[in-house]
């Protein structure tokens, strides 16, 4: 995971933009079922125990269990997602969708961790 070169947003190793969902503010995954089809979660790759930060990533990376299986990567406590309509490096078609989706910037303020909220 790296900060994009042309914009100050987080992207995966292939350059695909990463998003956060404001209803996840308590550090709990709320985008499941049909939502997760349009907004696939960024999951840890098999055989990996921790996400790896690249250049420009200044926040804290972690994981939380995804209700539909696997470990979902978090940034400053926010679960991370892709947008299914983003096909190429640098695409940000999900920015602002429904007033609840935003690209992740390196300076994204921490969400509340699930343990602090009693989850």
N, C-alpha and C positions, 0 to 999 in steps of 0.2 A: 504494500500500500504506500503510495507516494502522493505528495502534493503535485497537482498538475503544473506543468511549466507555463502554459499560456494563461492560465487562470489560477487563482488561489483557492482551489478546491481539491478534495481528496479523490483519488482515483485508484483503481486496482492496478496490478502489474501490467495489464493490457491497455490501460488508459481509460477504462470505462468509469464513468462518474458514479460516486457513491452518495446516497441520500439518507436523511433521517426523517422520521414521521412524528409530528408533534404529539399525538396521543401516546407515544412511547416515553413520555417525559419522566416517568417513574422508573425507567430502566427495564420495563417489562414489554415483551414482544406482543403487540396487539394486531399486527397485520398478518392474518392467517387465512386459510381457505382461498376464496376468490381474490382477495386482496393480494395474497402472496403470489398469485399467478401474474398479476400486473407488476408487482413489486417483489421480485425474488430476493430472499435474504442472502446476505454475504455470509456463507458458512465457511468454517475452517476446512481446509483441504484434508483429505484422508492422510493419516500418518503424521499430522502436524498437531502439536500440543498448544502452540501459541501463535497468534498473528505476528507478522514481521513488519516493522515500520521502515519506510524508505526515506529518502531525502525530503526535508520540509515538513515531516509529520512531527508535530510538537506535543500532541495530546497523548492521553493514555489509551493504549489498545488493550482489549480484553475479550472475553467471551461470556455468553450466557446461554442456557439451554433454550433451544427453539421448541415451542410446543408441538411442532410437526416433525421433530427429530433433528438431531445434530446440534452442533455448537455454533451459534451465530456470533459473528464478530461485532464488537462494540468499539465506539470511539468516545472517550470521555463519558462513558456510561450509556450512550445512545446506541441501540441496535442499528446496524447498517444494512442498506438495501440497494439493489439495482433498480432501474426502471426498464421494463421490457421493450419500450419503444426506442431506447438508446441502443444503437447498433454499432456505432463507430467511436473511436477514441475522441474525446472532447464533446460528444453529444450531451446535452443537458435538457432534453425535452421534458423531463419530470419536474423541473424547477417551478415551484408555486402551484402545482396541480392540487386542486381542491382546497387551496389555502392551508394545506397541512404537510406538504412535502417540500423539502429544501435540500439543495446540494450541501454537502458537508464541507465546511471550511476548516483549516487547521486551528482556527481560534474558537471553534464551537464551544460554548459554555457547557460545563458538565451537567448531565442529567442526574437525577437522584438515583443512587444505586439500589437494586432490588433489596439487598440486605438491610439498607437503611430504612426502607419503606415497609419492612416486615414481610416481604415476598419470599 
